[in-house]
Amino acid sequence: MYVGWHMTTRLITIDPDTPIMKARDLMKENNISHLPVTDEKGRLVGLVTDRDIREAWASPATTLSVYELTYILQKITVEGIMKKNIITATPDMTIERAALIMHDHKIGCLPVLNDEAKLVGIITTVDLMEVLLKAMGMSDDSGRLTILVKDKVGVLGEITSILANHGINIRSIMSHPLPNYEGVWQLLLRFRQNVIEKAKEVLEENGFRVLTEYTDDLTPYLPS
């Protein structure tokens, strides 16, 4: 999965001379939290977030009346509040790399630039959440089984072979280390609801201990 496949390309952009109040209205009207700022050639020169707008409204000029403050804000442009040192992505960046960058820098989006440094898209934490949910096969007609396994070669192949031999299709698979249990991984298997009971039965018949819900005591489900 790559950023270019999942980024938003129908962009709403503004120029540096856009008044702050207009930027705020654009965010409200379009239910967005980020506005890329571009020059006349479509090159990214800044980024304005809803947080930037809120901080501009929380002006230290507390002695001004509402009308005076509104008048001043109507005159101030986004050039004075936009972020100029912007972390960006490229269309060929992997989704997981983009997620890591946003996590490490605690930011909510990455503007996406092409080889000519022109803005071609934007990817946000909302987009990443959508990708994650789809990758996990999450839907109303699906259910999940969890198996705790040792970190060893062949265990995933064994499980998938068992299910395949019984004609059971796996909708998605995810693996993740089990916190506080070194060498033990969680295998999260998602199936359509109409086969999930059969999948559980088949796996248990073959010696796997299957979790269907949260439990505090994992001892009975740990691999031997």
N, C-alpha and C positions, 0 to 999 in steps of 0.2 A: 504494500500500500504506500502510495506516494502523495505528497502534499498536493501536487497538481491535479490528482484525481478527486480530491475531496474539498478543495478550497472554494470559497465563494468568489465568483467572477463577476457577478452583477454588483459592481461597487458603487457606493455613494461616496464621492470625494469632495473636498473643498479646497479653495486656494488660500494662501496665507492672509489675504485681505478680508476674509470672511469674518463678520462680526461674531463675537462669542454668543450672543443671543440667537443668532441664526443657526449656529452650530448646535446649540442646545435644542432648538426646535426640530432640527433635522433628526437628531437622535431620538427624540420623543415620537415623532411622526413615523419613523421607520423601525422603532423598537430595536435600536442598536446601541452598542456601548463604545464603539471606536470609529473615528473618522480619519482616514488617511488624508494628508495634505499634500497636494501635488502642484508642480509648476505647469506652465503652458505646454510643455512637451510631455506631460504625463509622468514625469519623474518624481519619485517620493522625496519630499523635503521635510516632512514632519508627521506627527501623529497626535491627535487629540482624543482623550478618553472622557467618559462621563465623570470620572474622578477629577480630571483637570478642570472641567466646567464647574463642579461643585466647589472646588477649592477657590476658583476665581470669584464665586458668589460669596464665599466666606471671607470677604475682603476685610482687612484691618481697619478700613475706614468706617468704623462703627458709628461715628458721630453723624454720618450722612443720613438723610431721610431716604425712604424707599424710592421716592421719585428721583432724588439726586443720584442714588446708586444705580438705578435703572438707566438713567441718562448716560452715566459714565460707561456702563457695561455695553450700551448700544454703540459706543464709539471705539471700544477696545476690540482688536482683531485677534484671531487665534494665533497669529505669529508670536504674540507675546506670551502665550501659555503652552504652545505645542512642544512636544518632546522632539528633539532634533537628532539625538544619538539613538537611533532606532535599531533594534535587533530584527533582522529579516530572515526570510526563508527563500528557497528556490523551489520551482515545481518538482524537481527531481529529488528533493529531500524526503527521506522516509518519514512516515507518520510518527513512528516511535522516537525518532530524533527530534522532531518538532515538539513532541510532548515533553521530552526531557529538557529541552531548552526553555520552554515556558515554565516548567516546574522549577528548574534551577534559578531562573531569573525572576520568578514570581510575577509573570506578566500574563495578560489575558488574550493576547493575539500576536500573530506574526504576519506582517505584510509580506507578500510574495513578489519577488522581482525576477524578471527574465534575464537573459544573457546581456541585454542592452541596458540593464538597470532600470527598466520601466516597470511600473506597478501593474501586475496582471491578476492579482487576487489577494485574498486575505484568509487566514485560517485562525479560528478562535477556539477557546476551550469548549464551547458548545459543539463545534464541529467535531472535535476530538471525542467528546462523549458520545456523539452519534455514531462515529466510527467504531468505538469500543462496543457499544450495545449491539451493533449489527454483526461485528466480529464474533460476539458471544452468542449470536443467534437468538437474542432476546425478543420474545413476542408473547402475545397472550395465549397462543396455542402450543407453547413449548414448556418443558420442565427440565429440571437439572438433577443429576446424580453426582455425588462426590465420592472419590476413592482416594485413600491415603496410601501412597506407594513409596518404596525405596527409590533413591536416585540411582538407577542402574540401567544398563543397556537392555533393550528388548521388552520392557514392561508395557510400553505403549502399544507396541506391535502385537503383544499377546492379547491385550484387551480388545483392540480393534478387530483382530482375527476372530475372536470368540463372537463378537457381535455380528460381524460379516457372515460368519457361518450360519447364523440364525436369521439372516435377512433383515437385520436391524440397522437402520441408517442413523449415523451420528450427525446431528445438525452442526455442532461445533465442539471444539476441544480447547481448553486452556489449562495451562499448568502453572503452579506458583509454589514457591517454598512455604512450608508450614512454619509459622513463627514459633520459635522456642523448641523446635524439634529438628535438630541437625540431621541432614540426610533424608528427610521425609518431605515429599512433595504432595500437593493437592492436585488431583486430576479432576477437572470440572467438565463433565460430559452433558451436553444438552441434546434433548430428543423432542420429537413431537409428542404431545400428550398421549396420543393413542398407542404409543409403543413403550412408554416409559416404564410401566409395570413389568412388561415382558423383559425389557433390558435389565432391570433390577434383578429379576428372578434368574435370568441366565448368568449374570455376573456372580451372583451368590452361589449358584450351583457349581461354579468353577473356582470357588474358594476366595472370592473377593468380598470384603466387608464394605457394604455400600451405605453411605450417609444420604438421607433424604431431607434432613432438617438440622438446624443448629443444636449442638449439645455442648455442655461445659466439659464433660468427661469424654475425652477422645480415646482413652485407653482401649476400649473394645474394638476400635477401628484402626489402630496402628498396625502397620505391616510387621509380620513376625520375622 
